[in-house]
């Protein structure tokens, strides 16, 4: 990627960092006077199907507009440009020349309380501005706070926009998640791990940084109260009760109980602000004046070992003095006779002066040409390639890499042009380059008369067929082994690709990338296992949703661990622990459940209904009516 021209304007000169979502480069703007440097963030969507690209494009444009608005703050890098090229997305921002806050947080070396107060006074106004724009940073951590070298101010960088677009587009054939999980375990609160960040989530992250500074302990090593979920830290710090109260409220487990805004924290800090800032803040060795160059030892400097670039910013590199040859030993002067003529003594002085001038001229001469191009092999695990003898590092080559020399040498430095262009230190400690360490001695043969040979017919030579380049196929097979989790086999197969193959440079770059990604994934997985053992299920799930290397094996490992954490979390929420009896109460005996016995049905007490019998008909008795007396008498 180094040397590539993006958007016909930005030429990549250095790779800062890389991950599963993309890479970050330092580039030169070739269309501005002086070619100033800038930072380019590169996003590679997880899929190239039209639907996914449309979602990624919409999110990317929206986030770019947000970053352009945030760039109005003097302590947030400006967005210079954003563009799409070959269905991949790029953000271009101001370059901050400085170092990250992580360089100032040394494990085992706690900060003073006044330093932490000053840190809060620097970062809280930035968060207040960000939140006023309706934006949540979601990844406040030491690596995303840069201190510039000139003004010693802190800058807030990396708003996670690229990660958001990547995570959104990684959702395969599913509904679009309105808020994805972006953050770093240890600095991320529980609600953010569930995809529900708030303004107080950024305040929590800043509070965690303050606890790390005061205790000298990394967040992944904090201990928690098993009942309340709060961090146990005050016994590790020398701090006033007033500041401890403020920090405890910043890092409370439940977001409703924290400070609701950065302005509230600033108001609570007012009584603690000293009249003048501490003179020894910030506690960073990088901010002191660099020591004067010292004479080089006979052995090459240790700075020629691998230099790891910090993802959030470019750490300033101390100028490396060029190696100077050791002084030539002088032999003691031989005793001169007392009667030596004066003119002879003057001639000796003149000869010595002439010899010294010649030596000085030889040491200060321009780079010499060795003539024929040669090659040498790297013998260390990581060798820096510099832009000039003793200049800045432009790349790193691995052990076993064959370097092609241009034939130009300056003092102890030799120029190479393959697999990258630059200068390397010529020493047996770093490279096996005997052919160029000393120019070959040319012996002029003594001419001797010899009879001229009679011409003989030359045999016909059949041209050899051009060898087949199997490098691309081997690199594809090595990449598949890496994705399956077999790192050593992948590196061995990639190293077997010869220098004449068209895939040689890609193979060497892949090896460097594989090793870097593997070590990052392994370290992050170990942290996730520690969180799992501590029953911190939200942190385990957050690790699986964080920015993971582009490796199928490690993604599966994290997903399996997160699935088990979700299962344990669901079981814990479903079965609350039984209440513990107080010391004054005696524990009640367990209740025994008596099975219910089915009682027989009671007898029917209703009277029996007898069958009805018809009564016999009684004969009708006719009573004669009495007669009244009649006139017949």
For each residue, the residues with C-beta under 8 A, 3 or more apart:
1: 4 12 15 23 25
2: 12 13 14 15 394 395 420
3: 11 12 13
4: 1 11 12
5: 8 9 10 11 30
6: 9 10 11 12 27 40 83 85 90
7: 10 81 83 85 90
8: 5
9: 5 6 29 30 31
10: 5 6 7 27 28 29 30 38 40 81 90 92
11: 3 4 5 6 27 28 30
12: 1 2 3 4 6 15 25 26 27 40
13: 2 3 25 26 27 28 37 394
14: 2 25 26 309 314 393 394
15: 1 2 12 18 23 24 25 309
16: 23 24 25 26 39 309 310 311 313 314
17: 23 24 309 310 311 312
18: 15 22 23 24 513 516 517
19: 22 23 311 517 520 547 548 549 550
20: 166 547 548 549 550
21: 43 44 162 163 166 167 547
22: 18 19 41 42 43 44 162 166
23: 1 15 16 17 18 19 41 42
24: 15 16 17 18 39 40 41 42 311
25: 1 12 13 14 15 16 39 40 42
26: 12 13 14 16 37 38 39 40 95 314
27: 6 10 11 12 13 37 38 39 40 92
28: 10 11 13 35 36 37 38
29: 9 10 32 35 36 37 38 80
30: 5 9 10 11 35
31: 9
32: 29 35 36
33:
34:
35: 28 29 30 32
36: 28 29 32 95
37: 13 26 27 28 29 95
38: 10 26 27 28 29 80 92 93 94 95
39: 16 24 25 26 27 77 92 93 94 95 96
40: 6 10 12 24 25 26 27 90 91 92
41: 22 23 24 90 91 92 93 162
42: 22 23 24 25 88 89 90
43: 21 22 56 60 88 89 90 91 162 165 166
44: 21 22 88 166
45: 48 52 53 56 87 88 89 165 166 169
46: 52 166 169 170
47: 52 53 169 170 172
48: 45 52 53 87
49: 52 53
50: 53 54
51: 54 55
52: 45 46 47 48 49 55 56 169
53: 45 47 48 49 50 56 57 87 169
54: 50 51 57 58
55: 51 52 58 59 168 169 176
56: 43 45 52 53 59 60 89 165 168 169
57: 53 54 60 61 84 89
58: 54 55 61 62
59: 55 56 62 63 164 165 168 169
60: 43 56 57 63 64 82 84 89 161 165
61: 57 58 64 65 82
62: 58 59 65 66
63: 59 60 66 67 159 161 162 164 165
64: 60 61 67 68 79 82 91 161
65: 61 62 68 69
66: 62 63 69 70 133 135 159 161
67: 63 64 70 71 79 91 93 159 161
68: 64 65 71 79
69: 65 66 72 133
70: 66 67 73 76 79 129 130 133 135 159
71: 67 68 76 77 78 79 93 94
72: 69 76
73: 70 76 126 129 130
74:
75: 126 153 154 155 156
76: 70 71 72 73 126 129 130 155 156 157
77: 39 71 93 94 95 96 155 157
78: 71 93 94
79: 64 67 68 70 71 82 91 92 93
80: 29 38 92 93 94
81: 7 10 90 91 92
82: 60 61 64 79 89 90 91 92
83: 6 7 89 90 92
84: 57 60 87 88 89 90
85: 6 7 88 90
86:
87: 45 48 53 84
88: 42 43 44 45 84 85
89: 42 43 45 56 57 60 82 83 84 162 165
90: 6 7 10 40 41 42 43 81 82 83 84 85
91: 40 41 43 64 67 79 81 82 161 162
92: 10 27 38 39 40 41 79 80 81 82 83
93: 38 39 41 67 71 77 78 79 80 157
94: 38 39 71 77 78 80
95: 26 36 37 38 39 77 314
96: 39 77 146 148 155 157 313 314
97: 148 149 150 314 316
98: 146 147 148 149 155 286 313 314 316
99: 103 104 146 147 149 284 286 310 313 315 316
100: 103 142 143 144 145 146 147 310 312 313 315
101: 104 105 142 143 145 146 147 154 209
102: 105 142 143 310 312
103: 99 100 284 286 310 315
104: 99 101 142 147 282 283 284
105: 101 102 111 142 209 212 213
106: 109 216
107: 216 217 218
108: 216
109: 106 216
110: 213 214 215 216 236 237 238
111: 105 115 116 213 214 283
112: 115 116 278
113: 116 117 214 238 239 240 243
114: 117 118 274 277 278 281
115: 111 112 118 119 213 278 280 281 282 283
116: 111 112 113 119 120 210 213 214 243
117: 113 114 120 121 243 269 272 273 274
118: 114 115 121 122 277 278 281 282
119: 115 116 122 123 154 209 210 213
120: 116 117 123 124 206 210 265 266 269
121: 117 118 124 125 266 269 273
122: 118 119 125 126 153 154
123: 119 120 126 127 140 145 154 156 206
124: 120 121 127 128 206 262 265 266 269
125: 121 122 128 129 262 266
126: 73 75 76 122 123 129 130 154 156
127: 123 124 130 131 137 140 156 202 203 206 262
128: 124 125 131 132 261 262 263 266
129: 70 73 76 125 126 132 133
130: 70 73 76 126 127 133 135 136 137 156 202
131: 127 128 134 135 136 199 202 261 262
132: 128 129
133: 66 69 70 129 130
134: 131
135: 66 70 130 131 159
136: 130 131 197 198 199 201 202
137: 127 130 140 144 156 159 160 202 205
138: 159 160 182 183 188 192 197 201 202
139: 144 158 159 160 163 182 183 184 187 205
140: 123 127 137 144 145 156 187 202 205 206 209
141: 144 145 184 187 205 209
142: 100 101 102 104 105 145 209 212
143: 100 101 102 158 310 311 312
144: 100 137 139 140 141 156 157 158 312
145: 100 101 123 140 141 142 154 155 156 157 209 312
146: 96 98 99 100 101 154 155 157 312 313
147: 98 99 100 101 104 152 153 154 155 282 284 287
148: 96 97 98 151 152 153 155
149: 97 98 99 152 286 287 316
150: 97
151: 148
152: 147 148 149 282 287
153: 75 122 147 148
154: 75 101 119 122 123 126 145 146 147
155: 75 76 77 96 98 145 146 147 148
156: 75 76 123 126 127 130 137 140 144 145
157: 76 77 93 96 144 145 146 312 313
158: 139 143 144 312
159: 63 66 67 70 135 137 138 139
160: 137 138 139 163 164 182 183
161: 60 63 64 66 67 91 164 165
162: 21 22 41 43 63 89 91 165 166
163: 21 139 160 166 167 182 547
164: 59 63 160 161 167 168 180 182
165: 43 45 56 59 60 63 89 161 162 168 169
166: 20 21 22 43 44 45 46 162 163 169 170 547
167: 21 163 164 170 171 180 181 182 545
168: 55 56 59 164 165 171 176 177 180
169: 45 46 47 52 53 55 56 59 165 166
170: 46 47 166 167
171: 167 168 174 175 176 177
172: 47
173:
174: 171 177
175: 171
176: 55 168 171
177: 168 171 174 180 195
178:
179: 195 196 197
180: 164 167 168 177 195 545
181: 167 192 193 194 195 542 545 546
182: 138 139 160 163 164 167
183: 138 139 160 187 188 192 193 197 205 542 546
184: 139 141 187 188 546
185: 188 193 220 527 528 531 539 542 543 546
186: 208 218 219 220 222 527 539
187: 139 140 141 183 184 205 208 209 219
188: 138 183 184 185 192 193 201 204 205 539 542
189: 192 193 200 201 204 205 253 255
190: 193 194 229 253 538
191: 194 196 197 198 201 255
192: 138 181 183 188 189 195 196 197 201 542
193: 181 183 185 188 189 190 538 539 541 542 545
194: 181 190 191 538 541
195: 177 179 180 181 192
196: 179 191 192
197: 136 138 179 183 191 192 201 202
198: 136 191 201 255
199: 131 136 202 203 260 261 262
200: 189 203 204 255 258 259 260 261
201: 136 138 188 189 191 192 197 198 204 205 255
202: 127 130 131 136 137 138 140 197 199 205 206 262
203: 127 199 200 206 207 250 258 259 261 262 265
204: 188 189 200 201 207 208 250 251 252 255 258
205: 137 139 140 141 183 187 188 189 201 202 208 209
206: 120 123 124 127 140 202 203 209 210 250
207: 203 204 210 211 247 250 251
208: 186 187 204 205 211 212 219 251
209: 101 105 119 140 141 142 145 187 205 206 212 213
210: 116 119 120 206 207 213 214 247 250
211: 207 208 214 215 217 219 222 231 233 237 247 251
212: 105 142 208 209 215 216 217 218 219
213: 105 110 111 115 116 119 209 210 216
214: 110 111 113 116 210 211 233 236 237 239 247
215: 110 211 212 233 236 237
216: 106 107 108 109 110 212 213 236
217: 107 211 212 221 222 233 236
218: 107 186 212 221
219: 186 187 208 211 212 222
220: 185 186 527 530 531
221: 217 218
222: 186 211 217 219 231 232 233
223: 231 232
224: 229 230 231 232 534 536
225: 228 229 230 231 232
226:
227:
228: 225 253
229: 190 224 225 253
230: 224 225 248 251 252 253
231: 211 222 223 224 225 251
232: 222 223 224 225 235
233: 211 214 215 217 222 236 237
234: 237 239 244
235: 232
236: 110 214 215 216 217 233
237: 110 211 214 215 233 234 244
238: 110 113
239: 113 214 234 243 244 247
240: 113 243 244 272
241: 244 245
242: 245 246 271 272
243: 113 116 117 239 240 246 247 272
244: 234 237 239 240 241 247 248
245: 241 242 248 249
246: 242 243 249 250 265 268 269 272
247: 207 210 211 214 239 243 244 250 251
248: 230 244 245 251 252
249: 245 246 252 257 258 259 268
250: 203 204 206 207 210 246 247 258 259 265
251: 204 207 208 211 230 231 247 248 258
252: 204 230 248 249 255 257 258
253: 189 190 228 229 230 257
254: 257 258
255: 189 191 198 200 201 204 252 258
256:
257: 249 252 253 254
258: 200 203 204 249 250 251 252 254 255
259: 200 203 249 250 262 264 265 268
260: 199 200 264
261: 128 131 199 200 203 264 265
262: 124 125 127 128 131 199 202 203 259 265 266
263: 128 266 267
264: 259 260 261 267 268
265: 120 124 203 246 250 259 261 262 268 269
266: 120 121 124 125 128 262 263 269 270
267: 263 264 270
268: 246 249 259 264 265
269: 117 120 121 124 246 265 266 272 273
270: 266 267 273
271: 242
272: 117 240 242 243 246 269
273: 117 121 269 270
274: 114 117 277 278
275:
276: 279
277: 114 118 274 281
278: 112 114 115 118 274 281
279: 276
280: 115 283
281: 114 115 118 277 278
282: 104 115 118 147 152 287
283: 104 111 115 280
284: 99 103 104 147 287 288
285: 288
286: 98 99 103 149 315 316
287: 147 149 152 282 284
288: 284 285
289:
290: 318 319
291: 294
292:
293: 319 321
294: 291 321
295: 324
296: 301 321 322 323 324
297: 301
298: 326
299: 427 429
300: 304 323 412 425 427 429 430
301: 296 297 304 320 323
302: 305
303: 307 318 320 384
304: 300 301 383 384 425 430
305: 302 380 382 384
306: 381 382 383 384 396
307: 303 317 384 393 396
308:
309: 14 15 16 17 314 315
310: 16 17 99 100 102 103 143 313 314 315
311: 16 17 19 24 143
312: 17 100 102 143 144 145 146 157 158
313: 16 96 98 99 100 146 157 310
314: 14 16 26 95 96 97 98 309 310
315: 99 100 103 286 309 310
316: 97 98 99 149 286
317: 307 320 392 393
318: 290 303
319: 290 293 390
320: 301 303 317 386 390 391
321: 293 294 296 324 390
322: 296 389 390 411 413
323: 296 300 301 390 411 412 413 425
324: 295 296 321 363 411
325: 363 411
326: 298
327:
328: 359
329:
330:
331:
332:
333: 336
334:
335:
336: 333 340 345
337: 340
338:
339:
340: 336 337 344 345
341: 344 345
342: 345 346
343: 346 347
344: 340 341 347 348
345: 336 340 341 342 348 349
346: 342 343 349 350
347: 343 344 350 351
348: 344 345 351 352
349: 345 346 352 353
350: 346 347 353 354
351: 347 348 354 355
352: 348 349 355 356
353: 349 350 356 357
354: 350 351 357 358
355: 351 352 358 359
356: 352 353 359 360
357: 353 354 360 361
358: 354 355 361 362
359: 328 355 356 362 363
360: 356 357 363 364
361: 357 358 364 365
362: 358 359 365
363: 324 325 359 360 411
364: 360 361
365: 361 362 368
366: 410
367: 408 409 410 415
368: 365 408 409 410
369: 407 408 409
370: 374 405 407 408 409 436 439
371: 407
372: 407
373: 404 405 406 407
374: 370 405 407 433 435 436
375: 402 403 404 405 435
376: 402 403 405 414 431 432 433 434 435 436
377: 400 401 402 403 431 432 433
378: 383 397 398 399 400 401 403 430 431
379: 399 428 429 430 431 432
380: 305 383 399 429 430
381: 306 398 399
382: 305 306 396 397 398 399
383: 304 306 378 380 396 397 398 401 424 430 431
384: 303 304 305 306 307 393 395 396 424
385: 393 394 395 396 397 416 420 422 423 424
386: 320 389 390 391 392 393 394 413 422 423 424
387: 391 392 393 394 422 423
388: 391 423
389: 322 386 410 411 413 423
390: 319 320 321 322 323 386 413
391: 320 386 387 388 423
392: 317 386 387
393: 14 307 317 384 385 386 387 396
394: 2 13 14 385 386 387 420 422
395: 2 384 385 420 422
396: 306 307 382 383 384 385 393 512
397: 378 382 383 385 401 403 419 420 508
398: 378 381 382 383 401 508 511 512 515
399: 378 379 380 381 382
400: 377 378 495
401: 377 378 383 397 398 419 508
402: 375 376 377 499
403: 375 376 377 378 397 416 418 419 424 431 433
404: 373 375 416 417 418 419 499
405: 370 373 374 375 376 408 414 415 416 417 433 436
406: 373 415 416 417
407: 369 370 371 372 373 374 415
408: 367 368 369 370 405 414 415
409: 367 368 369 370 413 414 415 426 436
410: 366 367 368 389 413 415 423
411: 322 323 324 325 363 389
412: 300 323 425 426 427
413: 322 323 386 389 390 409 410 423 424 425 426
414: 376 405 408 409 423 424 426 433 436
415: 367 405 406 407 408 409 410 422 423
416: 385 403 404 405 406 420 421 422 423 424
417: 404 405 406 421
418: 403 404 421 499
419: 397 401 403 404 504 505 508
420: 2 385 394 395 397 416
421: 416 417 418
422: 385 386 387 394 395 415 416
423: 385 386 387 388 389 391 410 413 414 415 416
424: 383 384 385 386 403 413 414 416 430 431
425: 300 304 323 412 413 430 431
426: 409 412 413 414 431 433 436 437
427: 299 300 412 430 431
428: 379 431 432 437
429: 299 300 379 380
430: 300 304 378 379 380 383 424 425 427
431: 376 377 378 379 383 403 424 425 426 427 428
432: 376 377 379 428
433: 374 376 377 403 405 414 426 436 437
434: 376 437 438
435: 374 375 376 440
436: 370 374 376 405 409 414 426 433 439
437: 426 428 433 434
438: 434
439: 370 436
440: 435
441:
442:
443:
444:
445:
446:
447:
448:
449:
450:
451:
452:
453: 456
454:
455:
456: 453
457:
458:
459:
460:
461:
462:
463:
464:
465:
466:
467:
468:
469: 472 500 501 502 503
470: 473 474 501
471: 474 475 497 498 501 502 503 504 507
472: 469 475 476 501 502 503
473: 470 476 477
474: 470 471 477 478 493 494 496 497 503 507
475: 471 472 478 479 494 497 503 506 507 510
476: 472 473 479 480
477: 473 474 480 481 493
478: 474 475 481 482 489 490 491 493 494 507 510
479: 475 476 482 483 490 510
480: 476 477 483 484
481: 477 478 484 486 489 490 493
482: 478 479 485 486 487 490 510 514 551
483: 479 480 551 552 553
484: 480 481 552 553
485: 482 551 553 554
486: 481 482 489 490
487: 482 490 491 514 515 518
488: 491 492
489: 478 481 486 492 493
490: 478 479 481 482 486 487 493 494 514
491: 478 487 488 494 495 511 514 515
492: 488 489 495 496
493: 474 477 478 481 489 490 496 497
494: 474 475 478 490 491 497 507 508 510 511
495: 400 491 492 507 511
496: 474 492 493
497: 471 474 475 493 494 501 503 504 507
498: 471 501 504
499: 402 404 418 504
500: 469 504
501: 469 470 471 472 497 498 504 507
502: 469 471 472
503: 469 471 472 474 475 497 506 507
504: 419 471 497 498 499 500 501 507 508
505: 419 508 509
506: 475 503 509 510
507: 471 474 475 478 494 495 497 501 503 504 510 511
508: 397 398 401 419 494 504 505 511 512
509: 505 506 512 513
510: 475 478 479 482 494 506 507 513 514
511: 398 491 494 495 507 508 514 515
512: 396 398 508 509 515 516
513: 18 509 510 516 517
514: 482 487 490 491 510 511 517 518
515: 398 487 491 511 512 518 519
516: 18 512 513 519 520
517: 18 19 513 514 520 521 549 550 551
518: 487 514 515 521 522 549 551 554
519: 515 516 522 523
520: 19 516 517 523 524 549
521: 517 518 524 525 548 549 551 554
522: 518 519 525 526
523: 519 520 526 527
524: 520 521 527 528 543 546 548
525: 521 522 528 529 543 554 557 558 561
526: 522 523 529 530
527: 185 186 220 523 524 530 531 543
528: 185 524 525 531 532 539 540 543 544 558 561
529: 525 526 532 533 561
530: 220 526 527 533 534
531: 185 220 527 528 534 536 539 540 543
532: 528 529 535 536 537 540 561 564 565
533: 529 530
534: 224 530 531
535: 532 568 572
536: 224 531 532 539 540
537: 532 540 541 565 566 568 569 572
538: 190 193 194 541 542 569
539: 185 186 188 193 528 531 536 542 543
540: 528 531 532 536 537 543 544 561 562 565
541: 193 194 537 538 544 545 562 565 566 569
542: 181 183 185 188 192 193 538 539 545 546
543: 185 524 525 527 528 531 539 540 546 558 561 562
544: 528 540 541 548 558 559 561 562
545: 167 180 181 193 541 542 562
546: 181 183 184 185 524 542 543
547: 19 20 21 163 166
548: 19 20 521 524 544 551 554 555 558
549: 19 20 517 518 520 521 554
550: 19 20 517
551: 482 483 485 517 518 521 548 554 555
552: 483 484 555 556
553: 483 484 485 556 557
554: 485 518 521 525 548 549 551 557 558
555: 548 551 552 558 559
556: 552 553 559 560
557: 525 553 554 560 561
558: 525 528 543 544 548 554 555 561 562
559: 544 555 556 562 563
560: 556 557 563 564
561: 525 528 529 532 540 543 544 557 558 564 565
562: 540 541 543 544 545 558 559 565 566
563: 559 560 566 567
564: 532 560 561 567 568
565: 532 537 540 541 561 562 568 569
566: 537 541 562 563 569 570
567: 563 564 570 571
568: 535 537 564 565 571 572
569: 537 538 541 565 566 572 573
570: 566 567 573 574
571: 567 568 574 575
572: 535 537 568 569 575
573: 569 570 576
574: 570 571
575: 571 572
576: 573
577:
578:
579:
580:
581: 585 586 587 588
582: 585
583:
584:
585: 581 582
586: 581
587: 581
588: 581 591
589:
590:
591: 588
592:
593:
594:
595:
596:
597:
598:
599:
600:
601:
602: 605
603:
604:
605: 602
606:
607:
608:
609:
610:
611:
612:
613:
614:
615:
616:
617:
618:
619:
620:
621:
622:
623:
624:
625:
626:
627: 630
628:
629: 633
630: 627 633
631:
632:
633: 629 630
